[in-house]
Amino acid sequence: MSDDQTRQHDDCMERFIELANTMKNEGLPVNLVSWALMTASGIYATYSVTGNQGGLNPSGVDKIADAYRSNLLNIQELRKQQAAANDAGEGSSD
């Protein structure tokens, strides 16, 4: 991704998280909001590949599921790194 696309990606992601937090703050359970976002993402991922016509064949489902898995693994690795950096910072004398 180019720097511009990365910035656009991050901006879109932050907007989705802001909307999810708004729904949570309105009293919806976090797990319900999460599942709804995942469902919406799946619908939109299908649309991004097939348009408004048809659906994904099994290999297309596998490709999108693999992309979700890869992204989720990357997110977890980043969270571990952030937690480690926070733990290391707690021991400093700043």
N, C-alpha and C positions, 0 to 999 in steps of 0.2 A: 504494500500500500504506500502511496505517496504521503508526504507530510500533510498535505491538504486533506487527503482522504482519511488519514488517521485522526486529524482534528475533527473532521465532520463525524466520523464514527464515534469518537469520544463525546461530542456534543449530543448526538442522537441517544447514545447510551445513557447519558446523564438525564436527558429529558424523560426517558422511559422509567428510570429509577425515581425521578421526582414524581411522576404520575403514580407509580406504585406506592410511594410513601404517602401521597395524598389519599389514595384509596385506603391504605392502612390507617391513616389518621382519621378517616371517616368511620372507622370501626370495623372494617372488613378484616378477617383473619389473614395474617401474613401468608400462611400456606395456600389459602384460596387465591390471593392476589398472585402469588408465584405461579400456581398452576394455570391461572387465566392468562398470564403473560406468556407462559410456555405454549399454551394452545394458540394464542394469537400469533406468536412467532412461527409456529408450525404452519399455520394457515398462510402467513405472509411468505414464508420460505417456499411453500408450494407454489404460490402465486408468482414469486420471482423466477421460478423455473418454467412453469407451465402457462402462466397468464391466467385468465379467467376461465379457460377451457381445460377440461380434463384434470388429471391428477398425476402423481408420481408413480412410476413403475417401481417394483421392489428394489432395483439397483439405485434408483434415485432416492428412495427412502433411506437406504443404507448410506449413501454419500452424505446426505444431510445429517443423519444420526451420527456419523463419524465426525462431521464438522462440529456438531454440538459437543460431542465427547472431547474432542481435541481442545476446543475452547474452554470447556469446563476444567479440564486438567491444567491448562495454562493459568486459569484464574486461581485454582487451588495452590499452584506453585507460587504465584505472586503473593497470595495471602500468607503462605508460610514464610516467605522472605520478609514480608512486612512485619509479621509477628516476631521473627528473629531480630529484626532491626529495632523494633520497639523494646524487646527484652534486653538487648545490648545497651540501648539508650537509658534504661532505668537504672543501670549500674553506674552510669557516669556521674561525675560530681558537678555537672553544669547547673 
